[in-house]
Amino acid sequence: MLAPDGPLNAALRGVGLGSLARSWLDEPGLVKPVLIFVLAWAGLGTGVVIFSAALSSVPPELFEAADLDGASWWQKLRYVMLPSLKHVVEGWVVFQIVSIFLFTFGWIYVLTGGGPGYASTTLDFDIYENSIGLGYFGTAAAEAVYLLGIVAVIVALGAWLIQRDDRRPVHALTAPIRARLKPALASLGRAWRRPLRNAHAATGAAFGPLSLLRRRIRSRRRHGTVRATGPSRWSMRRTGFLVAATIPFLYPFAFLAATAFKTQGDYVHHQISIVPRQVTLDHLQSAWHGATLGQSLINSAIAVTLGVVLCVVISSAGAFWFLRHPGKLAKTILAGIVGLWIIPFVVYIIPFFVILTNLRLTDNLIVLGVVYAALNAPFGAYLMYAYYRGGIPTEVIEAAHIDGATLFQQFTRVILPLSRPALFTLAALTFVWSWGDLLAGVVLLQDPGKWTVTVAASSLVAKFEPAIQQSAAAALIGILPLIVVFLFAQRAIMRGFTAGLGK
């Protein structure tokens, strides 16, 4: 999409803005803003899942009280939603900052290769290049230490801010800001009041019947004739805004699928269109045979399935141990384990690569599955522990203990049956993260016959060659298992986050 002859530039030329067309990934001044936008787009889906789960845990009585008081949608957002989700917002901000150091390698590796020059070279990509690419293990190890220190400072600062906010009321935090902004906002409001009135009058004339209908509905709600059905009522403006915001998020997926099925001529003349005029399966067949995707899918299934099983077993059992040992030492150990999850995997590249190479354990799918389990187990332990604390009543465990059940019986007969939503959540997330992994696969799998589907699909990416349709076909085949897993597990994921992280 971002290629010089890609659909973005084609769309600009199609609407008469050809002067804005650029080589978006090859200009040093543009590549960073473009990557920032791409990373923001990539994190949107996870954010929606987490905030939807957290929002569902907010008591509906708060929204009903706000409706009775006549609060608008923006007032409910400001005074009900945001205060209720304060910890989730703060945690998500810290997570997004850390993600810049954790999850950018794949994007840089595929999109820019660190170029042009060093304009898009991130610290994790440079560690990979110095260690695996050039063999400068000393330089890479020093960069890994710097990266670890940066992430540790960011996480510590975020934890300190969250704890400080817990000890301060909300109005004390926002009072200085409101005091400074109030005069500026007042003058700005006076300056824009007349143009806004004119615009409101113009739109009112155009949508007068709709406004009248909305006023009647509001009047009936106030008199009890029509009841509010939820925390937010339908609004044409909000719905239009959400639809407009959804289009750029979904378009890349539609473009991917359409490109994989278009003929070469159809793609050249109708790049922007997401409806193929001429359908062909040649690109799917070419990608299937060119990247040996059949064997790659089997390789991914072996490594990822093993990683999911080990991660779920280790995380659930470990979280139960921490639940039954609520001492300070256990909490300290749990905090240390969770802290391991925020350490970028690129920090482990050098010891992993050197040790596994000396033991002749590279190009081994079983070892790769164990690595996937080790990388996701810290997060899994935290998720399961949070679910045990918030989703399982302590009276149930105490009753089992009084009846003489051993710890193993409590775990297998009480905890596991009651924690199915969290188990499915952890399994689905581990599957998604491991299936889409690129860094571990590139480092530990040198034999093309052992490549996972993500590594095999990325091998077809060629920015300056006419291989876009084969690359799209390979990517489409690679993400189909992810889509299937998420469709079946999305309800369990929502329930798991609601009972665990949502609280």
N, C-alpha and C positions, 0 to 999 in steps of 0.2 A: 504493500500500500504506500510505503514511503519512498519507493524507488523513483528515480528521475522521470521514468515513463510510467509510473504507477497511477492508480485511480485518484489519488489526492490531487496530483498536478493536473490530471485529465479533467477532474471536476472544476478546478480553478479556471482552466482554459475554456471549459464549456460555458461558464457564466461570465466570460469576458474579463477574468482576473488573471490572465496568463502571466502578467508581470510579477505576480506573487509566487509563481511556481519556483520551487527551489530543489536542489539536491539535498534533501533534508538530513541525510545521515552522513554526508560527505563535506559539509561546511563546518569548520570549527566553532563558529559563532552560533550555529543552530542546533548542533547535535545534542548539547546538554539540555536545552529547553524541550526538545522533542523527547528525549529519554525520560525527563521528569514527567511529561504528560503520559507517556506509555506506562511508567511505573504506577502513576496514580490510577490509570485505567485498569491496570492489572490487579490492584488491591481493592477495587470497588466491590467486587462480588463477595469477597470474604467479609468486608465491612458491613455489607447489607445483611448477611447471614447473622453476624454477631449482634448487630444493633436490633435486628428483628427479634432475635431470641431474647435479648435483654429487655426490649420494650414490652414483650408479652408477659414479663414478670412484674410489670408495674401494675399496682392495684387499679382495676377499672373504676373504682369508686372515685378516684381523683379526677378522672375525666368527666364522670357524671356530675360531680360537684361543680366543675368548671363550666359544663354546659348549662347547669341551672343558674349559675351566676352570669351567664351571657358572655363568657370569654370567647374571643375569636380564635381562629386556628393558630395565629402567631402567638397569641397570649398563652395558649395551652402549650405550645412548643417551648416558650421561654420559661414559664413558671411551673409547668408540670413535667414535661418530658425531660428537658435538660437537667434540672436538679435531680430527678430520679435516676438519670443515667450518668451522673457526674463521674463516678468511678470508672464506668465503662469508657467514657470519652477520654479520660486521662490515661487509662491503660492502653487504649487504642492508639493514642498519639505516641506514647512511648514505643509501642510495638511497631508502628509505621517507621519511626526513626531508626529503630534497630534493624528493621527489614531492609533499609538501604544498604546496610553492611552484610546482611544475611542472604538476600535473595536476588541480587542484581547480576550475578555471574552469568546466568543463562541468557539474559537479555543482551548483555555486552558481547558474549561469545557468539551469538547468532547474528545480531543486528549490525555491529560495528567492528568487532574484533579489536576493540580499544582505540580505533582510529576515529577520524583522520589524525595521523601522528599519535599523540597521547591525549587528544582532546576528550575522549570518553573512557580513558583507562581508569578504572576504579581500583581501590586498594586490593580487593579480593581477586580481581582479574590479574593484577600485576603480580600477586603472590603466586597464582597458578602459572603465569608465563615464566617467572624467574625460576620456579622450582621444577615443574614438569617440562616446560618448553625449553629452557636454557640450562637447567642443571645448577643454577646458582642458589643452592639450598641455604647458605648462610644469609644472603640478602633476603630471601623469602622468609626465613625464620624471624629475622629482625622486623620485617613488615608485619608478620603475624602477631608479634608481641605488641607492636603499636596498635594494630586493629583491636586486639583483645582489650587493651587499656582504654581505647576510645569507647567501645561498647560498654565496658564496665562502668565508666564514668557516667554515660548517658542513663543507664539503668538505675544506678545509685541516685542520680539527681532526680529522675522520675519518681522513684520510691519515696525520696525525701519530700518532694512537693506534694505527693498524694497524702502522706502522713501528716504534713503540716496543714493541708486543707481539712483533714478530719478534725483538727483541733481548733479550727477557726470557722465561725459562721459564714454563710455565703455572702451576706450583705457586707461583712467586714472585708471580704476579698475584693468585691466589686465597687465599693464606695469610692476609693481614690480614682478609679477609672471613670466612673460615672460623673464625678465632680469635674474632671478635666474635659470630658466630652460634652457635657450638657450645654455650655454656651455655644460651642461650635455647631452642635446639632440643631440648636434653636435657630441660629442665624441661617443655617442651611435650609431648615424647614420653611422659614419665611421667604427665602429667595425662590424656592421651588413651589411654593404654595399656589401661586396664580397659574403657572403652566400646568400643574397637576389638576387644578380645577377645570381648566379648559379641556385637558385630555379626558378627564372623567365625564365631562358633559358630552363630549363627542362619542365616547364609548357607550354612555348611557342612552344616547339616541339610537345607537345601532342595536344595542341589546336590551332595549326597554322592556319588552315582554318577558325576557328571561329574568331581569331584575325584579319585576313585579311578582313573578312566580316565586322567586326566592324569598321576597319579603312576606308573602302570604304563608309560605312554609314556616318561616321563623316565627310569625305571629301565632300560628297553630301550635308550634312547639311550646311557646311561652304559656299558652292557655291549656296545655296538656292534651291537645287533640292529636298531635303527632309527636312521638317520642324519638329522642336521639338513640340511634342504634349502636353507637360505638364512640371511640375517642375522637374521631374525625369524620365530618360529613362530606358528601360529594361536593366538589367545586370544579367548575369548568376551567378556571385558570390554573389551579393546582394540577388537575388531570392533564391539561395541555402541556404544562411545564414538565411533568414526569414523563409523558410520552416523548417530548423533545429530548429529554435527557437520556432516555432509554435507547433512542435510535443510534447515537454514536457508540454506545456500549455494545449493542448487538450487531451492528453492521459488520465489524471484522469477522465474526463467526459466519454470517450470511455470505460475505465475500469469499471466505475460505471455501465453503461448500460449493458455491457457484463456480469458482475458479477451477476446482477439481473436476467438474463435469462439463465445462465449456470446451468447445473445439478451439484450435489455435486461432482461426479466423474470427470466431465469435469473441474470444478474449481480447484480441487486438482492437476490434472495432467497438466493443461494448464492455470496457473494463469495469465501469461503475455499476452496471446492472447486476442485480442479484438473482435474476431469473434467466437461466441459460436459454438462448434461442435455439441452439443446436447442442444436443446432449451426446456425450461420448464417454466411454469407459476406458479409453486408451491410456489416459494419465494414471488412473488407478492401477491398471495392469502394469504400466511402466514403473511406477513407484513400488509396487509390490515385489516385482522381480529385481529392480535396480538396487533397492535397499534391503533385499531379503527380509521383508517385513513379517512374513510368516514365521520364520525362525526367531526374529526379534520379539514378536508378540509372545512366543513361548518362553523366551528368556526372561522377559519382563514379568510374565505370570509366575514363573518359578521364584525369582528373587523377591518380588513384591509380596506374594502370598506368604512366603516364609517370614518376611519382615513384619507383616501385619500380625500373624499369629504370635510371634515372639513378643512383639511390642504390647499386644493386648494382655497376654499372660503375665509378663513381667510388670507392667504398669498396674494392672488390677490387683495383683498379689502384693506388690510393694505399697500401693496406696492403702490397702487394708491393714498392713502392718503399722503404718504411720497412724491410722485411725485408732488402733488398739493400744498405741503407745503415745499418749498425748503429753509427753514430757518436753522439756526445753531442748534436750539433746536431740530428740527425734525431729522436732521442728527445725533445728539448725541443720540437720542432715537433709531434710526435705528441701529447705531453702537452697542448700548447696546443689542438690540434684536438679532443681528447677533452674538454677543459675547456669547449669551446663547447657541447657537448651538454647540460651541466648548467645552462646559462644559460636561464632560463625564456623561452619564446617571447613572453610578454607584454612582456618588455623590448624586443623588436624591433618591437612593434606600431606605435609612433609613426613611426620612420623608414620601416618598410615601407609604412604607410598613406600617409604624406605623399609619399614618392618615387614609389610606384606610381600614386598619384592624379595627381601632376604629369605623369607619363609616360603617363597614360591607359591603364594596364595592369590596372586592377581589372576585375572581372567577366570574367576571362580564365582559362579552365580550364588552358591550357598554363602560364601563370605560376603558377597554384596547384600544378600538378604539380612545377614547378621548386622551389617553396617547400617542398613535402613532401620532396623529395630533399635539399635543403639542411639541413632540420631533422634528418633521420635519418642523414645521411652521417657525422657525427662518431662516433656509436655504431657505425655499420657499419664504419668504419675500424678501430675498436678490436676489434670482434668478429672481423673477418677477420684482423687482425694476430695476435690471440691464437690463432686456429685455425692459421694458418701456423706459428706457433712451437711449438704443442703437438700438432698433428695431422698435420704433414707432415715426414718425416725430412729432415734437412739433407743427408744423403748423396745423395738423389735430385736435389736442386738442384745440388749440386756435380758430380755425374756429368753432368748436362746441360750445365753450364758447361765441363767438360773436353772434352766432345764438340763444342764450338764453337757451341752454341746461343746466340743473342742473348737479351737480356733479354725482348724481345717474344715470342720462341719459347718461352722458359722459362715465361713467364706463360700463354700460350695453350695450350701443349701439355703442360705438366707441372702447373702450379699449379691452373689452373681445373678440369681433370678430377679432381684429387685433393681439391678443396675443395667438391664438390657439396653435402655436408651443410650446411656453413656458408653457402653461397650460398642454398640453400633456406630456411635459418633466417632469414637477413637479409631475403630477399624476403618471407617470411611475416610476420615482425614488422613490417616497413615497411608492408606491406599492411594489417595489423590496425590499427596506430597511425594511419595516414593515413585509412583508411576511417572510423574512429570519431572523427576530428578534428572539433571544433566551433569552436574559437577562430579558426583561420585562415580557415575558410569564412565565419564570421559577419563577419569584418573585411574580407576581400577580395572577397566576393560580395554585392553589394547587389541585383542583378537576380534576382528569384525564378526566372526561367527558367534561370539558371545555378547555382542552389543544388545542393549535393551532397545525398545522401540523408539524411545526419545532420542537416544544417541544415533540410531540408524536414520531417523527422519531428519535430524539436524545435519547429517552428512550430505543430504541432497541440497541444502541451502547454498545457492550460489548467486551472489548479489549482481554480478555483471554478466551472467549467462542466461539464456532463455530457458531456465529450468523452474520457473515460478509455478507452473501448473503441476509438475511432478512433486515439487515441495509441498504445495497445498494438498495434493492427494495423500502424500505420506503423513502430513500433519492431521488430516481428517481421519485417516485410519487409526492413527495413534491416540486421538482423543475420544474415539467412540467408546472404549471401555470406561473412561472417566465419566462420560455423560450417563451411561447406563447405571453405573454405581451410584452416582449422585441422585438420579431419578428415583431409585429404589430406597435410598438412605436419607433423603432430605428431611423427611418427617422425624426420623430418629435423631438426626443432627440437631434439628430445632429443639426437640425435647431435651436432648443432652445438654445443650448450651443453656436452655432455660433453667433447668434444675441445678446446673453447675456454674459455668462461667457467667451466665446471665445474672446471677445473684452476687 
